[in-house]
């Protein structure tokens, strides 16, 4: 899980994705790409937007720093909220989160010594999905970057802003 050993800031997530739901937040937390504190921040943004879930949102927001750092209660509350989201196809959240992480690595590629290796690490975290595994071609960087950019353009139509 999260072999990149990087967390994606909530601000990047909300700026990059057209829509975000608790199932996506849960998936990001489970994969280790989002800080627990980000779930608390997202809950604060959602207060008043979904009155039927206000109690769980408040419970999430009043967790102590120790409870947040431990993460167990954060994940439990997020799981409750995720169950209340429309029964979305799990593949949709998978594809959306994969696009988000691939975008984040691409946007921060100059901060890595081997950005193409980041594709391999992401693929490994996601059990080598067909949609990205062919993008990892260290022997042909030019083509790999072209294909990566095409993947991001295509997926941005589905998920991006």
N, C-alpha and C positions, 0 to 999 in steps of 0.2 A: 504494500500500500504506500502510495506516494513516494516512489523511488527517486523522484526529483528532489525530494526534501525541501519543497517550497510551498508556502501557503499563498493562496490568491486572496487579495484584499476584497472585502465586500463591495467597496466602491467600484472596483474593476468589474466585478460580477454584474452589478446593477447597470453599469454603463454599457456593457457589452451585449447583454441579453435583452431581447424584446420583452420577454416575460420570465418571471421567476416564481416558483411556488415552493411550498414546504417539502415536497418530494425531492426537488432539486437540491435544496439546502441539506436535507438528510443524506442524499447521495454524496454530496461534496464532503460532508462531515465524515461519513463512513469511509470514504476513500482517502481521507486525511489531507484534502486540499483546501480546507477552510478552517479557520480558527473557531473555537467554541464561542468566543466573544462576538464573532460576526453574526452568529445566530441570535444572540441577545440584541444586537444592533438592528437586525432585520425585524425582530419582534417589535421593537420600539417604533420602527417605521410603519408597521402594520396595525398598531393600536388605532382603533376607530374605523378601520377599513373592513374588518370582519367581526362584527359584534358577537356573533354566535361562538367565536373562539377567544373572546376577550379574556376569559378566566385563565385559560392555558397560557396565553400571551403574557399576562401579568405574572403568573407563577414563574414563567421562564425569566422574565425581566428582574425578579427579586431574588434570584439565586445569589448566594454569596460568591465572593471571588474564589474561594477554595472549591466550591461546588462547580463553578464554571471551569476552573483549571482541570479538575478531575474529569469532567466531561460526561459522566454517566447520566446525571439528571438532565443535562442539556439534550443529550441524544434521546432520552425518554420523552421529554416534552416535544421535541421536534418530531419524533415518530408519531405522537398523538396528533399533532397538527397535520402531518403528512397523510395520515389516515383520513382526515376530513377533506382533503383535496379530492376533486373529482378523480375517479378511477382512471388515471392516465396510463397509457401503455408504458410499461417500464422501459421499453426500448427508446421512447421519446426522451425521457430524462437521461438515459445513458448517452444517446447521441448528442443531446444539448450540452451535457457536462463535458463530454469528450471534445466537442467544438470549443467550449470555453477554455479548457486547459491547453488545447493545441494553439488557440489564439494567444493565450497568455505567454506561452513559451516563445511563440513567434515574435510577439511584441517586445519580449525581453531577450531576444537571441544574442544581442551584443554583450550581454552580461554573462554569457556562458562561453567556456572555451570551445565546446563542441555542441552547438545547438542541435545539429541533426541527431546526435545521440539522445537528446531529450525526447525525440519522437519514439525511439526504441524503448526508453524508460516508461513513457506513457503507455505505449502498446503493451508492455509487460504488465503494468498496473491494471490494464483493462482486458487481460487475457487475449492479447494480440488480435484485435478486431480487424476484419478485412478492410474496413474503410481507411485505415491509416498504416497498416503494416507495410504496404508497398511503398510508402513515402520514405522509409528509412533506407537510403542508398548512399552510404558514405563514399563510395567509389565514384559517384557522379553527382557532385554537389549542385551543379547548375540545374540539372533535371529534377533533383530532389526538392530544391527550393521552388522551382516552377510548379511542381505538383502540390507542394504544401500550400502555396498561395492559391492554387485552383481549389483545393479542398476547402480552404477558409472562405473563399468567395462563394462557393456552392452552399456551404453550411450556413453562411451568414444570411443567405436568402431565407433559410428555414428558421433560424434562431436569433440572428443578430438585429441590432437596431440600425 
